[in-house]
Amino acid sequence: MRSVAEQLEILRRGVEAIVPEGEFLKKLGKSVSTGIPLRVKYGIDPTGIDVHLGHTVPLRKLRQFQELGHTAVIIIGNYTALVGDPSGRDETRAKLTEAQVEINAKDYLTQVGRIIDLDRAEVHKNGDWFGKWSFLDVLDLTRRMTLGQISARDDFAKRIAAEKPVYLHECLYPLMQGWDSVEIKADVELGGTEQLFSLMVARNLQVEQGQAPQIPMTMPILVGTDGTRRMGKSLGNYIGVAEPPESQFGKIMSLPDEPMRQFFTLLTDIPLAEVDRLLAPGVNPRDAKEVLGREIVRQYSGLDAAEAAAQAFRKRSSGEDPDVIPEVILSRDQLDENGQILIPRLIVALGLESSTSNARRVIEGGGFNHGEDRSILINPKVSIVVTDGLLVRVGKRKIVRVRLG
């Protein structure tokens, strides 16, 4: 196991706070001297099925702990997901069913496995303990926190001040998250800066149960592809871990310049001295984005895919089609008796835009063309004949070959 100083140099990168840092140093020192690994917890509520780069920030930190010889403990919050994490929220989360949560959890682990070595990690569902609790057990948990403490929480305080409702079930969330730490005897818990309240609740619960309190380690919230708001599926400004390499690379190349340092720091292991050189005044930001794009794609799809994505992007930027064009099956049932379909409907059916209204805007802006001759159509009310093998292009980066099925 590496020395305390060596581990700290790796673990401090991209970390907002270690609370309290003195206790963490003692825990780390004891681990090094005894050879007993720290138990490092990260909880995931399977509320959706797309793990994006924002989720990978704490997951990458968890992997660093793994590589340093510590034990990664992943909590799949199949019961906390039924409550909904109120951290950083200005309104109550939508209710999920148990069936939805179970489906999401399976896909979450598949995607998380791209970042964490699941064979060397512990994976627990918090339903394994909460599912056995009686109502009296729940009442006993609620005795561990006062109304004053919960209402002083920043996100709840803001909602109360704005006269927005805070429901009682939401108040259970930090207690449930904290109890997870008691169950798995966590030494460290990772989370975003907005989760510090819940991470600190766990310390109190652990002490009450005769355990050494965990150390919260928080990381900044990654901004999305718009460069301002937090990365999120609902905002449509995210880069998914399971996205095709060309899509990941293209989104990185379209990033504003401002968040580049945050992306390099939180999402890569590229030495910070090299990052400083890439982002120095006078250096073309496009070069830095290409390095970042290659590194992101390499992590999730491999070196060959990263090179192919970079080459395809250069071709598209110069007006050429990529060497490998994805094929999408279009059901013949979607065509009329003449083999035609409205262009907006075609674009949505091929997955090139999420809605016909978005597709119409792209068409009217001259962003749609088709065929080998790149015929441009700007009237969204026009239908076109779809033949097997037809090339369809939307914007500068999206291209598919239609296969009729």
MOLIN-V720065 format. One record per helix or strand of 2 or more residues. SS is the DSSP state (2 for helix, 1 for strand). FROM is the first residue (numbers start at 1). LEN is the number of residues. If there is no record, write none. Layout:
ss & from & len
SS & FROM & LEN
SS & FROM & LEN
This chain:
ss & from & len
2 & 4 & 8
1 & 15 & 5
2 & 21 & 14
1 & 39 & 6
2 & 53 & 15
1 & 71 & 6
2 & 80 & 4
2 & 98 & 15
2 & 118 & 3
1 & 122 & 4
2 & 127 & 4
2 & 135 & 8
2 & 147 & 5
2 & 154 & 8
2 & 168 & 4
2 & 173 & 12
1 & 188 & 5
2 & 193 & 16
1 & 215 & 5
2 & 245 & 9
2 & 260 & 8
2 & 272 & 7
2 & 285 & 17
2 & 303 & 15
1 & 327 & 4
2 & 332 & 3
1 & 340 & 3
2 & 343 & 7
2 & 356 & 9
1 & 368 & 3
1 & 375 & 2
1 & 383 & 3
1 & 391 & 4
1 & 398 & 7
